[in-house]
Amino acid sequence: MVLSHGQEKKPNSFTVNASTFVSAIDNDEYELVEHYLKNRLIPVNMFYEGKTFIIHACIKNKPEMIRLLFRHGADITLRCEEGFLPEEHANKNGSIHALAEIIVIKA
C-alpha cells in the first residue's frame, strides 16, 4: 500500500525514501518532515545525491527547515561528497537566509 508522498506502508513499519524526504523539504512540508524525523522513518544525516539533507535545505534557502533538521540531530559539520560544508553551499547558491541560520546555529 502506498500512502501520500511516496510513503509505503508495510506490516508494522513505514519507510520513506530520500527523494520523498528532500521533496518535503523543498515544498516546506514542516509537519511531514517532523513526522518522519520524530518517528525515525529516515536518518537525519543520510546522504542523497551526495549531500546531506541539511545541505539540500541550504541550497534551497530554507532556514526554518535547517533549524528543524538541526533540532532533530542534523550534523552541520558534515561535508558533501565534493567536500563542501552546508554554509559553503548556501554561500555558493546565494541562499543568504540559510547562511544566516547556519551562522546562528554555530554561534
MARBA-3410 file (N, C-alpha, C, O; in Angstrom, 1 decimal):
107
0.9,-1.2,0.0,0.0,0.0,0.0,0.9,1.2,0.0,1.8,1.3,0.8 ~ 0.6,2.2,-0.9,1.4,3.4,-0.9,0.6,4.6,-0.4,-0.6,4.8,-0.9 ~ 1.1,5.3,0.6,0.4,6.4,1.1,0.9,7.7,0.4,1.7,7.6,-0.5 ~ 0.4,8.9,0.8,0.8,10.1,0.2,2.3,10.3,0.4,2.9,9.8,1.3 ~ 2.9,11.1,-0.5,4.3,11.5,-0.5,5.2,10.3,-0.7,6.3,10.3,-0.1
4.8,9.2,-1.3,5.7,8.1,-1.6,5.9,7.2,-0.4,6.8,6.4,-0.4 ~ 5.2,7.4,0.7,5.4,6.6,1.9,4.7,5.2,1.7,3.6,5.2,1.3 ~ 5.5,4.2,1.9,5.0,2.9,1.8,4.6,2.3,3.1,5.3,2.4,4.1 ~ 3.4,1.7,3.2,3.0,1.0,4.4,3.3,-0.5,4.3,2.8,-1.1,3.4 ~ 4.1,-1.0,5.2,4.3,-2.4,5.3,3.8,-2.9,6.6,3.6,-2.1,7.5
3.6,-4.2,6.8,3.1,-4.6,8.1,4.0,-4.1,9.2,5.2,-4.5,9.2 ~ 3.5,-3.3,10.1,4.2,-2.9,11.3,5.4,-2.0,11.0,6.2,-1.8,11.9 ~ 5.5,-1.4,9.8,6.6,-0.5,9.6,6.3,0.5,8.5,5.4,0.3,7.6 ~ 7.0,1.6,8.5,6.9,2.6,7.4,8.3,2.9,6.9,9.3,2.9,7.7 ~ 8.4,3.2,5.7,9.7,3.6,5.1,9.5,4.9,4.3,8.5,5.0,3.6
10.5,5.7,4.3,10.4,6.9,3.5,11.7,7.0,2.7,12.8,6.8,3.2 ~ 11.6,7.1,1.4,12.9,7.2,0.6,13.4,8.6,0.6,12.7,9.6,0.9 ~ 14.7,8.8,0.4,15.4,10.1,0.5,14.8,11.1,-0.5,14.7,12.3,-0.2 ~ 14.4,10.7,-1.7,13.9,11.6,-2.7,12.6,12.2,-2.2,12.3,13.4,-2.3 ~ 11.7,11.4,-1.6,10.5,11.9,-1.0,10.8,12.9,0.1,10.1,13.9,0.3
11.8,12.6,1.0,12.1,13.5,2.1,12.6,14.8,1.6,12.2,15.9,2.1 ~ 13.5,14.8,0.6,14.0,16.0,0.0,12.9,16.8,-0.6,12.9,18.1,-0.5 ~ 12.0,16.2,-1.3,10.8,16.9,-1.8,10.0,17.6,-0.7,9.5,18.7,-1.0 ~ 9.8,16.9,0.4,9.1,17.5,1.5,9.8,18.7,2.0,9.2,19.7,2.4 ~ 11.2,18.7,2.1,12.0,19.8,2.5,11.8,21.0,1.5,11.5,22.1,1.9
11.9,20.6,0.2,11.8,21.7,-0.9,10.4,22.3,-0.9,10.3,23.5,-1.2 ~ 9.4,21.6,-0.5,8.0,22.1,-0.5,7.5,22.6,0.8,6.3,22.9,1.0 ~ 8.4,22.9,1.8,8.1,23.4,3.1,7.1,22.6,3.8,6.2,23.2,4.5 ~ 7.1,21.3,3.7,6.1,20.5,4.4,6.7,20.1,5.8,7.1,19.0,6.1 ~ 6.7,21.2,6.7,7.3,21.1,8.0,6.7,19.9,8.9,7.5,19.2,9.5
5.4,19.8,8.9,4.8,18.8,9.7,5.2,17.4,9.2,5.4,16.5,10.0 ~ 5.2,17.2,7.9,5.6,15.9,7.4,7.0,15.6,7.7,7.4,14.5,8.1 ~ 7.9,16.6,7.5,9.3,16.4,7.8,9.5,16.0,9.3,10.2,15.1,9.6 ~ 8.8,16.8,10.1,8.9,16.5,11.6,8.4,15.1,11.9,9.0,14.4,12.7 ~ 7.3,14.7,11.3,6.7,13.4,11.5,7.7,12.3,11.1,7.9,11.4,11.9
8.4,12.4,9.9,9.3,11.4,9.5,10.5,11.3,10.5,11.0,10.3,10.8 ~ 11.0,12.5,11.0,12.1,12.5,11.9,11.7,12.0,13.3,12.5,11.2,13.9 ~ 10.6,12.5,13.8,10.2,12.1,15.2,10.0,10.6,15.2,10.3,9.9,16.3 ~ 9.5,10.0,14.2,9.2,8.6,14.1,10.3,7.7,13.6,10.2,6.5,13.3 ~ 11.4,8.4,13.4,12.7,7.7,12.9,12.4,6.9,11.6,12.9,5.8,11.5
11.7,7.5,10.7,11.4,6.9,9.4,12.5,7.1,8.4,12.6,6.4,7.4 ~ 13.4,8.0,8.7,14.6,8.2,7.9,15.7,8.9,8.7,15.4,9.7,9.6 ~ 16.9,8.5,8.5,18.0,9.0,9.3,18.3,10.5,8.9,18.4,10.8,7.7 ~ 18.4,11.4,9.9,18.5,12.8,9.6,19.8,13.2,8.9,19.9,14.2,8.2 ~ 20.9,12.4,9.1,22.2,12.7,8.5,22.5,11.8,7.2,23.6,11.7,6.8
21.4,11.3,6.6,21.6,10.5,5.4,22.0,11.3,4.2,21.6,12.5,4.2 ~ 22.7,10.8,3.3,23.1,11.5,2.1,22.2,11.1,1.0,21.8,10.0,0.9 ~ 21.8,12.1,0.2,21.0,11.9,-1.0,21.7,12.7,-2.1,21.9,13.9,-2.0 ~ 22.0,12.1,-3.2,22.7,12.7,-4.3,24.0,13.4,-3.9,24.3,14.5,-4.3 ~ 24.7,12.8,-2.9,26.0,13.2,-2.5,25.9,14.3,-1.4,27.0,14.9,-1.1
24.7,14.7,-1.0,24.6,15.8,0.0,23.7,15.3,1.2,22.8,14.5,1.0 ~ 24.0,15.9,2.3,23.1,15.7,3.5,21.8,16.5,3.3,21.7,17.3,2.4 ~ 20.8,16.1,4.1,19.5,16.8,4.0,19.6,18.3,4.3,19.0,19.2,3.8 ~ 20.5,18.6,5.3,20.7,20.0,5.7,21.4,20.8,4.6,21.1,22.0,4.4 ~ 22.2,20.1,3.8,22.8,20.8,2.7,21.7,21.1,1.6,21.7,22.2,1.0
20.9,20.1,1.4,19.7,20.4,0.4,18.9,21.6,0.9,18.5,22.4,0.1 ~ 18.7,21.7,2.2,17.9,22.8,2.7,18.7,24.1,2.5,18.1,25.1,2.2 ~ 20.0,24.1,2.7,20.8,25.3,2.5,20.8,25.7,1.0,20.6,26.9,0.7 ~ 20.9,24.8,0.1,20.9,25.1,-1.3,19.5,25.8,-1.7,19.5,26.7,-2.5 ~ 18.4,25.3,-1.1,17.1,25.8,-1.4,16.7,27.0,-0.6,15.6,27.5,-0.7
17.6,27.5,0.3,17.4,28.6,1.1,16.2,28.5,2.1,15.3,29.3,2.0 ~ 16.3,27.4,2.8,15.2,27.0,3.7,15.6,27.1,5.2,15.9,26.1,5.8 ~ 15.8,28.3,5.8,16.3,28.4,7.1,15.4,27.7,8.2,16.0,27.1,9.1 ~ 14.1,27.7,8.0,13.3,27.0,9.0,13.5,25.5,9.0,13.5,24.8,10.0 ~ 13.7,25.0,7.8,14.0,23.5,7.6,15.3,23.2,8.2,15.5,22.2,8.9
16.3,24.1,8.0,17.6,23.9,8.6,17.5,23.8,10.1,18.1,22.9,10.7 ~ 16.7,24.7,10.7,16.5,24.7,12.2,15.8,23.4,12.6,16.2,22.8,13.6 ~ 14.8,23.0,11.9,14.1,21.7,12.2,15.0,20.5,12.1,15.1,19.7,13.0 ~ 15.8,20.4,11.0,16.7,19.3,10.9,17.8,19.3,12.0,18.1,18.3,12.5 ~ 18.3,20.5,12.3,19.3,20.6,13.4,18.7,20.2,14.7,19.4,19.5,15.5
17.5,20.6,15.0,16.8,20.2,16.3,16.7,18.7,16.4,16.6,18.1,17.5 ~ 16.6,18.0,15.2,16.5,16.6,15.2,17.8,15.8,15.0,17.9,14.6,14.7 ~ 18.9,16.6,15.2,20.2,15.9,15.2,21.0,16.1,14.0,22.1,15.4,13.9 ~ 20.6,16.9,13.0,21.4,17.0,11.8,22.8,17.6,12.1,22.9,18.6,12.9 ~ 23.8,17.0,11.6,25.2,17.5,11.8,25.6,18.5,10.8,25.7,18.2,9.6
25.8,19.7,11.3,26.2,20.8,10.3,27.6,20.8,10.0,28.1,21.7,9.2 ~ 28.4,19.9,10.5,29.8,19.8,10.2,30.1,18.7,9.1,31.2,18.6,8.7 ~ 29.1,18.0,8.7,29.3,17.0,7.6,29.4,17.7,6.3,28.7,18.6,5.9 ~ 30.4,17.2,5.5,30.6,17.8,4.2,29.9,16.9,3.1,29.7,15.7,3.4 ~ 29.6,17.5,2.0,29.1,16.7,0.9,30.2,15.9,0.3,31.3,16.0,0.7
29.8,15.0,-0.7,30.8,14.2,-1.3,31.9,15.0,-2.1,32.9,14.5,-2.3 ~ 31.6,16.2,-2.4,32.5,17.1,-3.1,33.4,17.9,-2.1,34.4,18.5,-2.5 ~ 33.1,17.7,-0.8,34.0,18.3,0.3,33.5,19.7,0.8,34.2,20.3,1.5 ~ 32.3,20.1,0.4,31.8,21.4,0.9,30.9,21.2,2.1,30.1,20.3,2.3 ~ 31.0,22.2,3.0,30.1,22.3,4.2,28.8,22.9,3.8,28.6,23.6,2.8
27.7,22.8,4.7,26.4,23.4,4.4,26.5,24.9,4.1,25.9,25.4,3.2 ~ 27.3,25.7,4.9,27.4,27.1,4.7,28.1,27.5,3.4,27.8,28.5,2.8 ~ 29.0,26.6,2.9,29.6,26.8,1.6,28.6,26.7,0.5,28.6,27.4,-0.5 ~ 27.7,25.7,0.6,26.7,25.5,-0.4,25.7,26.7,-0.3,25.3,27.2,-1.4 ~ 25.3,27.1,0.9,24.4,28.3,1.0,25.1,29.5,0.3,24.4,30.2,-0.4
26.3,29.8,0.6,27.0,30.9,0.0,27.1,30.8,-1.5,26.9,31.8,-2.2 ~ 27.5,29.6,-2.0,27.7,29.4,-3.4,26.3,29.6,-4.2,26.4,30.0,-5.3 ~ 25.2,29.3,-3.5,23.9,29.4,-4.2,23.2,30.7,-3.9,22.0,30.9,-4.3 ~ 23.8,31.6,-3.1,23.2,32.9,-2.8,22.0,32.7,-1.8,21.1,33.6,-1.8 ~ 22.1,31.7,-1.0,21.0,31.4,0.0,21.3,32.1,1.3,21.8,31.5,2.2
21.1,33.4,1.3,21.5,34.3,2.4,20.8,33.9,3.7,21.4,34.0,4.8 ~ 19.5,33.6,3.6,18.8,33.3,4.9,19.3,31.9,5.4,19.4,31.8,6.7 ~ 19.6,31.0,4.6,20.1,29.7,5.0,21.5,29.9,5.6,21.8,29.3,6.7 ~ 22.3,30.7,5.0,23.7,31.0,5.5,23.6,31.7,6.9,24.3,31.3,7.8 ~ 22.7,32.6,7.0,22.5,33.3,8.3,22.1,32.3,9.4,22.5,32.3,10.5
21.2,31.4,9.0,20.7,30.3,10.0,21.9,29.4,10.4,22.0,29.1,11.6 ~ 22.7,29.0,9.5,23.9,28.2,9.9,24.8,29.0,10.8,25.4,28.4,11.8 ~ 25.0,30.3,10.5,25.9,31.1,11.4,25.3,31.2,12.8,26.1,31.1,13.7 ~ 24.0,31.4,12.9,23.4,31.5,14.2,23.5,30.1,14.9,23.8,30.1,16.1 ~ 23.3,29.0,14.3,23.5,27.7,14.9,24.9,27.5,15.4,25.1,27.0,16.5
25.9,27.9,14.6,27.3,27.7,15.0,27.7,28.7,16.1,28.7,28.4,16.8 ~ 27.0,29.8,16.3,27.4,30.8,17.3,27.3,30.3,18.7,27.6,31.0,19.7
END
